Amino acid sequence: MEQMSEPVYQLEPDLTVAEFIDLLERSTLAERRPVDDEARLEVMLKNADIIVTARCGDLLVGVARAITDFAFCCYLSDLAVDETYQRQGIGKELLRRVSTEAGEKTKVILLAAPKAVEYYPHIGMIRHESCWISE
């Protein structure tokens, strides 16, 4: 689909849970997020250090949510782009802006969603073979 207008990017620390859920569902990230638990999502948004959004008009088309120390590491916990707006550079720009906000020397780290494993090398990220998560 052709983009209707250029996205406007901004820091949006007060992003609403309703808009976040709506975008998660339009991006397929809802498959791996607790979209049926609004209270949990509210805490996720409230405790994020960086929330960068992309909007076309009033429509939220992308979001990047990160937790960081602003000096060494930044965990990019969510990178979601509306499926209709994918392949237009929105995810890459959201990542760039998170990296800028987190700090020049800060490394951005993420866990790739299974459907996005092949995406990240295309936006300049390098695969790291040793990652461990708790059950």
C-alpha positions in Angstrom: 0.0 0.0 0.0 1.2 3.5 -0.7 1.7 5.7 2.2 -0.9 8.4 2.5 1.4 10.9 4.2 4.9 11.0 5.7 4.9 9.7 9.2 5.6 12.1 12.0 7.9 10.7 14.7 7.9 11.8 18.3 8.6 10.9 21.8 5.3 9.9 23.3 5.7 8.8 27.0 1.9 9.1 27.6 0.9 6.7 24.8 -2.5 5.2 25.8 -3.0 1.5 26.4 -5.9 1.5 23.9 -3.7 2.9 21.1 -0.9 0.5 22.0 -3.2 -2.5 21.9 -4.7 -1.4 18.6 -1.3 -1.1 17.0 0.0 -4.4 18.5 -3.0 -6.1 16.8 -2.4 -4.3 13.5 1.3 -5.3 13.6 0.9 -9.0 14.6 3.0 -8.3 17.7 -0.2 -9.0 19.7 0.5 -12.7 19.2 3.4 -12.3 21.8 2.1 -9.6 24.1 -0.5 -9.7 26.9 -3.1 -7.7 25.0 -5.9 -9.1 27.1 -4.3 -7.7 30.3 -4.7 -3.9 30.1 -3.3 -3.3 33.6 -0.1 -5.1 32.7 0.2 -3.2 29.4 -0.3 0.1 31.3 2.6 -0.8 33.6 4.7 -1.8 30.6 4.1 1.7 29.1 4.5 3.6 32.3 7.9 2.0 33.1 9.4 2.3 29.7 12.3 4.8 29.5 11.7 5.6 25.8 8.6 5.4 23.7 8.9 6.7 20.2 5.9 6.7 17.9 5.2 7.1 14.2 1.9 8.6 13.2 0.2 9.3 9.9 -2.2 12.0 10.7 -3.9 10.8 13.9 -3.3 7.1 13.2 -0.6 5.4 15.2 1.4 3.4 12.6 4.5 2.5 14.6 5.9 2.3 18.1 9.2 1.5 19.7 9.3 0.9 23.4 12.6 0.6 25.3 14.2 0.3 28.7 17.7 1.7 29.1 20.4 3.0 31.4 21.3 5.7 28.8 25.0 4.8 29.0 25.7 1.2 28.1 22.7 -0.8 27.0 19.1 -0.3 25.8 16.6 -3.2 25.5 14.2 -2.6 22.7 11.2 -4.4 24.1 8.7 -3.6 21.4 9.1 -2.5 17.7 5.8 -2.6 16.0 4.6 -1.3 12.7 1.1 -1.6 11.3 1.3 -4.3 8.6 -0.2 -1.8 6.1 2.7 0.5 6.6 5.6 -2.0 6.7 8.4 -1.9 4.2 8.5 1.9 4.2 11.4 2.5 6.6 9.2 3.2 9.6 10.8 0.4 11.8 14.3 1.5 10.8 13.6 5.1 11.7 12.0 4.1 15.0 15.1 2.1 15.8 17.4 5.0 14.9 15.4 7.4 17.1 15.5 5.0 20.1 19.3 4.6 19.6 19.7 8.4 19.5 17.6 8.9 22.6 19.4 6.1 24.5 22.8 7.7 23.8 25.6 7.6 21.3 27.6 4.8 23.0 24.6 2.7 24.0 24.1 -0.7 22.4 20.5 -1.5 21.4 19.6 -5.1 22.2 16.4 -7.0 21.3 14.8 -10.4 21.1 13.5 -11.0 17.6 9.9 -12.2 17.1 10.0 -15.4 15.0 8.4 -13.6 12.1 11.0 -10.8 12.2 14.2 -12.7 12.4 15.1 -11.9 8.8 14.1 -8.3 9.2 16.7 -7.1 11.6 19.8 -7.6 9.4 18.2 -5.4 6.8 18.1 -2.5 9.2 21.7 -2.8 10.3 21.5 -5.0 13.3 24.0 -7.8 14.0 22.9 -11.3 15.2 24.3 -12.3 18.5 24.4 -16.1 19.2 24.3 -16.1 23.0 21.1 -14.9 24.6 19.5 -16.5 27.6 15.9 -15.9 29.0 14.1 -17.2 32.0 11.0 -19.4 31.7 
